[in-house]
């Protein structure tokens, strides 16, 4: 069986973990944490980064930093993983779910403004499959209405957006806050792990306090104060040095990993394009977006057609999977959603499915999959 995902190890993960252990500083915010954070800030122009134990934790930090209170409204796409909404629900927010475009799972930027009320505090965007949302339009709406923009960039490491002036910006560097994932299914991994990105300086100091369980311990370690205290809310969002050491081995190989993954994505795309079938739809790549090789998906005609295709692939040794169920109609939120229907999110939930894509996959294996269509 060709798996849906296979974590790729570069060979230096255990070496760096051993090095981290030998230093006697394994609780976090040590040498490897700083190396990882410095890398992302320099390479992608993020103003400040903090590694976290997961992307979920990074999103929860975003919700705290955004000062979300009971009754505030936050606009969130329905076609996404539960963490995107859950982080804000935990702070007491009412989630106002937004639909996808008819031809792409990303949030439909043209429908956002109609969802804004006096209670709206933030817009959360998800760069599905590492493909950028229409950030010019979204940032303009946010500025006009004095709202924060939070990028859920779990899929989006090393992917870019080209603005209307022709400037290319890394995803995660555009909104006020962003969250990344280093889960084992992502392009670079740490088993579990994430990162908070801040592009607005007003969040820097408080983020370090929230990161360290609501204490000003970071300032203490910097020598800015002679003792630290409990000064705010927070949690144990800081990962261990073991996680950071593993991630550093991945970062060192980012270019090679990305080159291979993007090559596999392009092979999928060009091969399926040559088939010219009306039975399936290929991913849409807007002119303003790049592809980072995170995942390759197809759109079937309907749910039964998707089931047939997935079963055929699985029976022939290829593990294909479908993706999210829409959050607006989930058991937890459907009674809080006011009976709204989001047709495009529902369509993607029924019709979208993902094919295997991982570093060690070979184009010959992709060709065998494509022959089954």
C-alpha positions as CSV (number, residue, x, y, z in Angstrom):
1,X,0.0,0.0,0.0
2,X,1.3,3.5,-0.9
3,X,0.4,5.5,2.2
4,X,-1.4,8.8,2.1
5,X,1.5,10.3,4.1
6,X,5.0,9.2,5.1
7,X,7.0,11.4,7.5
8,X,10.4,12.2,5.9
9,X,13.5,12.1,8.1
10,X,16.6,13.9,7.0
11,X,19.1,11.9,9.1
12,X,20.1,14.6,11.5
13,X,17.1,14.6,13.7
14,X,18.5,12.3,16.4
15,X,21.9,13.9,16.2
16,X,20.5,17.3,17.1
17,X,18.2,15.9,19.7
18,X,21.2,14.2,21.3
19,X,23.1,17.5,21.2
20,X,20.1,19.3,22.8
21,X,20.0,16.7,25.6
22,X,23.8,17.0,26.2
23,X,23.4,20.7,26.9
24,X,21.2,20.1,29.9
25,X,18.7,22.6,28.5
26,X,15.8,20.6,27.1
27,X,12.7,22.4,28.5
28,X,12.5,24.9,25.6
29,X,13.6,28.4,24.5
30,X,17.2,27.2,24.2
31,X,19.7,27.0,21.3
32,X,17.5,25.2,18.8
33,X,14.3,27.2,19.6
34,X,16.3,30.4,18.8
35,X,17.8,28.9,15.7
36,X,14.4,28.0,14.3
37,X,12.8,31.3,15.1
38,X,15.7,33.3,13.7
39,X,15.6,31.3,10.5
40,X,11.9,31.9,9.9
41,X,12.2,35.6,10.7
42,X,15.1,36.1,8.3
43,X,13.9,33.9,5.4
44,X,10.2,35.0,5.3
45,X,10.3,38.5,6.8
46,X,8.1,37.6,9.8
47,X,8.6,40.4,12.4
48,X,8.6,38.0,15.4
49,X,8.1,34.3,15.8
50,X,7.6,31.9,18.7
51,X,7.6,28.1,18.4
52,X,4.6,26.4,19.9
53,X,3.6,22.9,20.8
54,X,1.1,22.9,17.9
55,X,-0.6,25.0,15.4
56,X,-3.7,24.8,17.6
57,X,-1.7,26.4,20.4
58,X,-0.5,29.1,18.1
59,X,-4.1,29.8,17.1
60,X,-5.1,29.9,20.8
61,X,-2.4,32.5,21.4
62,X,-3.8,34.5,18.5
63,X,-7.2,34.5,20.1
64,X,-5.8,35.7,23.4
65,X,-3.6,38.4,21.8
66,X,-6.6,39.6,19.8
67,X,-8.4,40.1,23.1
68,X,-11.4,38.1,22.1
69,X,-14.1,38.4,24.7
70,X,-17.5,36.7,25.4
71,X,-19.9,37.7,22.6
72,X,-17.3,39.0,20.1
73,X,-17.7,37.8,16.6
74,X,-15.0,36.2,14.5
75,X,-15.3,35.4,10.8
76,X,-13.9,31.9,10.0
77,X,-14.2,29.8,6.9
78,X,-16.4,26.7,7.3
79,X,-14.2,24.4,5.2
80,X,-11.2,24.1,7.6
81,X,-10.0,22.0,10.5
82,X,-11.7,22.5,13.8
83,X,-8.7,24.2,15.5
84,X,-9.3,27.3,13.3
85,X,-12.6,28.0,15.0
86,X,-12.0,26.3,18.4
87,X,-9.3,28.7,19.4
88,X,-11.8,31.6,19.3
89,X,-14.7,29.6,20.8
90,X,-12.6,29.0,23.9
91,X,-12.3,32.7,24.4
92,X,-16.1,33.1,24.2
93,X,-16.5,34.2,20.6
94,X,-19.4,33.6,18.3
95,X,-18.1,32.1,15.1
96,X,-19.6,33.5,11.9
97,X,-18.8,31.0,9.3
98,X,-17.9,32.1,5.7
99,X,-18.4,30.1,2.5
100,X,-15.7,29.0,0.1
101,X,-15.4,30.2,-3.5
102,X,-17.4,28.0,-5.9
103,X,-14.2,26.8,-7.5
104,X,-11.7,26.8,-4.6
105,X,-11.9,25.8,-1.0
106,X,-10.4,29.2,0.3
107,X,-12.7,31.8,1.9
108,X,-14.7,33.8,-0.6
109,X,-13.3,37.3,0.0
110,X,-16.3,38.9,-1.9
111,X,-18.7,37.6,0.8
112,X,-16.8,38.7,3.9
113,X,-18.0,42.3,4.2
114,X,-21.7,41.2,4.4
115,X,-20.8,39.1,7.5
116,X,-19.3,42.0,9.5
117,X,-21.3,43.6,12.4
118,X,-20.4,45.9,15.2
119,X,-19.4,42.9,17.2
120,X,-16.9,41.6,14.7
121,X,-13.3,41.6,16.0
122,X,-11.3,39.5,13.6
123,X,-11.2,37.7,10.2
124,X,-9.4,34.4,10.1
125,X,-8.3,33.1,6.7
126,X,-7.0,29.7,5.9
127,X,-4.6,29.2,3.0
128,X,-6.0,25.8,2.0
129,X,-3.4,23.5,0.3
130,X,-0.8,26.3,0.7
131,X,-2.6,28.4,-1.9
132,X,-3.1,32.0,-0.9
133,X,-6.4,33.7,-0.1
134,X,-7.0,37.1,-1.8
135,X,-5.1,39.0,0.8
136,X,-5.3,42.5,-0.8
137,X,-9.0,42.3,-0.8
138,X,-9.1,40.9,2.8
139,X,-6.7,43.3,4.2
140,X,-8.6,46.2,2.7
141,X,-11.8,45.0,4.2
142,X,-10.1,44.6,7.6
143,X,-8.5,48.1,7.5
144,X,-11.8,49.7,6.5
145,X,-13.6,48.0,9.5
146,X,-10.7,48.2,12.0
147,X,-10.5,44.4,12.2
148,X,-7.6,42.1,12.9
149,X,-6.6,39.5,10.2
150,X,-5.2,36.2,11.4
151,X,-3.7,33.8,8.9
152,X,-4.2,30.1,9.6
153,X,-1.1,29.1,7.6
154,X,-1.0,25.5,8.7
155,X,-0.6,24.3,5.1
156,X,1.4,27.3,3.9
157,X,5.0,27.1,4.8
158,X,7.2,28.5,1.9
159,X,4.2,29.7,-0.1
160,X,3.7,33.2,-1.4
161,X,1.2,35.9,-2.4
162,X,1.8,38.5,-5.0
163,X,0.0,41.8,-4.2
164,X,-1.6,44.2,-6.6
165,X,1.7,46.2,-6.8
166,X,3.6,43.1,-7.8
167,X,5.4,42.5,-4.5
168,X,5.7,38.9,-3.4
169,X,5.1,38.2,0.3
170,X,5.4,35.0,2.2
171,X,2.1,33.7,3.5
172,X,2.0,34.3,7.2
173,X,3.7,37.7,6.8
174,X,0.6,39.7,5.7
175,X,-2.0,39.5,8.5
176,X,-1.5,40.9,11.9
177,X,-1.0,37.4,13.3
178,X,-0.4,33.9,11.8
179,X,-0.1,30.3,12.9
180,X,1.9,27.5,11.3
181,X,1.9,23.7,11.8
182,X,4.8,21.3,11.9
183,X,2.6,18.2,12.3
184,X,3.9,15.0,10.8
185,X,1.6,15.5,7.7
186,X,3.1,18.9,6.8
187,X,6.0,19.8,4.5
188,X,8.5,20.1,7.4
189,X,7.7,18.4,10.6
190,X,8.4,18.0,14.3
191,X,5.9,15.2,15.0
192,X,3.7,17.8,16.7
193,X,4.7,21.4,16.7
194,X,3.7,24.9,15.5
195,X,4.6,28.5,15.4
196,X,3.0,31.8,16.2
197,X,3.9,34.7,13.8
198,X,3.4,38.4,14.8
199,X,3.6,41.1,12.2
200,X,2.4,43.8,14.5
201,X,4.7,45.0,17.2
202,X,2.0,45.7,19.7
203,X,1.7,41.9,20.3
204,X,5.4,41.2,20.9
205,X,5.8,41.6,24.7
206,X,2.4,40.1,25.7
207,X,3.0,37.1,23.4
208,X,6.1,36.2,25.3
209,X,4.2,36.3,28.6
210,X,1.3,34.2,27.3
211,X,3.9,31.8,25.8
212,X,5.4,31.3,29.3
213,X,2.3,30.5,31.2
214,X,1.3,34.1,31.9
215,X,4.7,35.0,33.6
216,X,7.3,37.5,32.6
217,X,10.0,34.7,32.7
218,X,11.3,35.6,29.2
219,X,12.3,39.1,30.5
220,X,13.9,37.4,33.5
221,X,16.1,35.2,31.3
222,X,17.0,38.2,29.2
223,X,18.2,39.9,32.4
224,X,15.6,42.7,32.2
225,X,14.2,42.0,35.6
226,X,15.6,40.3,38.7
227,X,12.6,38.0,39.3
228,X,9.6,36.9,37.4
229,X,5.9,36.9,38.4
230,X,2.5,35.9,37.2
231,X,1.3,38.9,35.3
232,X,-1.3,37.7,32.7
233,X,-3.2,34.7,31.4
234,X,-1.3,32.1,29.4
235,X,-0.5,28.4,29.2
236,X,2.3,26.0,28.5
237,X,2.6,26.9,24.8
238,X,6.4,26.6,24.6
239,X,7.7,23.3,23.1
240,X,10.8,21.4,24.4
241,X,14.2,21.8,22.9
242,X,13.8,18.2,21.7
243,X,11.0,19.3,19.4
244,X,13.0,22.3,18.2
245,X,16.1,20.2,17.5
246,X,14.0,17.8,15.4
247,X,12.6,20.8,13.5
248,X,16.0,22.3,12.9
249,X,17.1,19.2,11.0
250,X,14.0,19.6,8.8
251,X,14.7,23.3,8.3
252,X,18.2,22.6,7.1
253,X,16.7,20.5,4.3
254,X,13.8,22.8,3.5
255,X,14.9,23.7,0.0
256,X,15.4,20.0,-1.0
257,X,12.1,19.0,0.5
258,X,10.3,21.8,-1.2
259,X,11.9,21.1,-4.6
260,X,10.8,17.4,-4.5
261,X,7.3,18.1,-3.2
262,X,6.6,20.8,-5.8
263,X,7.9,18.5,-8.5
264,X,5.5,15.8,-7.4
265,X,2.6,18.3,-7.3
266,X,3.4,19.5,-10.8
267,X,3.6,15.9,-12.1
268,X,0.2,15.2,-10.7
269,X,-1.2,18.4,-12.2
270,X,0.3,18.1,-15.7
271,X,-0.6,14.4,-15.9
272,X,-4.2,14.9,-14.9
273,X,-4.4,18.0,-17.2
274,X,-3.5,15.7,-20.1
275,X,-6.4,13.4,-19.4
276,X,-8.9,16.3,-20.0
277,X,-11.7,14.5,-18.1
278,X,-15.0,16.0,-17.3
279,X,-15.3,13.6,-14.4
280,X,-12.9,15.4,-12.1
281,X,-11.8,19.0,-11.4
282,X,-8.2,20.0,-10.8
283,X,-7.0,22.5,-8.2
284,X,-7.2,26.2,-9.1
285,X,-4.0,28.3,-8.7
286,X,-4.9,32.0,-8.8
287,X,-2.4,34.3,-10.5
288,X,-1.5,35.9,-7.1
289,X,-0.7,32.6,-5.5
290,X,2.2,30.1,-5.6
291,X,2.1,26.3,-5.0
292,X,4.2,24.9,-2.1
293,X,3.6,21.2,-2.8
294,X,1.7,20.7,0.5
295,X,-1.2,18.6,-0.9
296,X,-2.8,17.5,-4.1
297,X,-6.5,17.3,-4.3
298,X,-9.2,16.5,-6.8
299,X,-12.9,17.4,-7.0
300,X,-15.3,14.5,-7.9
301,X,-18.8,15.0,-9.3
302,X,-20.6,14.1,-6.1
303,X,-20.1,12.1,-2.9
304,X,-20.9,8.8,-4.5
305,X,-18.4,9.4,-7.3
306,X,-15.8,10.3,-4.8
307,X,-16.4,7.2,-2.8
308,X,-16.0,5.1,-5.9
309,X,-12.7,6.7,-6.8
310,X,-11.3,6.4,-3.3
311,X,-12.4,2.7,-3.1
312,X,-10.8,2.0,-6.5
313,X,-7.5,3.6,-5.4
314,X,-7.5,1.8,-2.1
315,X,-8.3,-1.5,-3.7
316,X,-5.2,-1.0,-5.9
317,X,-2.9,-0.1,-3.1
318,X,-3.1,3.7,-3.0
319,X,-4.4,5.3,0.2
320,X,-6.5,8.3,-0.8
321,X,-8.6,10.2,1.7
322,X,-11.3,12.9,1.9
323,X,-10.9,16.0,4.0
324,X,-12.8,18.3,6.3
325,X,-16.5,18.2,7.2
326,X,-17.9,21.7,7.2
327,X,-17.8,23.3,10.6
328,X,-21.1,25.3,10.2
329,X,-23.1,22.1,10.2
330,X,-21.0,20.1,12.7
331,X,-22.8,18.5,15.7
332,X,-21.1,21.1,18.0
333,X,-22.1,24.2,16.1
334,X,-25.1,23.6,13.8
335,X,-27.6,24.8,16.5
336,X,-25.5,28.0,16.9
337,X,-25.3,28.8,13.2
338,X,-28.8,30.2,12.7
339,X,-29.7,27.7,10.1
340,X,-27.3,29.2,7.5
341,X,-26.3,27.0,4.5
342,X,-22.9,27.3,2.8
343,X,-23.3,25.6,-0.5
344,X,-19.7,25.7,-1.6
345,X,-18.2,24.4,1.7
346,X,-20.8,21.6,1.6
347,X,-19.8,20.8,-2.0
348,X,-16.1,20.5,-1.1
349,X,-16.9,18.4,1.9
350,X,-18.7,16.0,-0.3
351,X,-16.5,16.0,-3.4
352,X,-12.9,16.9,-2.5
353,X,-10.4,14.1,-1.9
354,X,-6.6,14.0,-1.5
355,X,-4.0,11.8,-3.1
356,X,-0.7,10.6,-1.6
357,X,2.0,13.3,-1.5
358,X,5.2,12.9,0.5
359,X,8.9,13.3,-0.1
360,X,9.7,9.7,-0.9
361,X,6.8,9.2,-3.4
362,X,8.0,8.6,-6.9
363,X,6.5,9.8,-10.2
364,X,6.2,6.2,-11.4
365,X,3.8,5.6,-8.5
366,X,1.9,8.7,-9.4
367,X,1.6,7.4,-13.0
368,X,0.1,4.1,-11.7
369,X,-2.5,6.0,-9.7
370,X,-3.4,8.2,-12.6
371,X,-3.9,5.1,-14.8
372,X,-6.8,4.1,-12.5
373,X,-8.9,7.2,-13.5
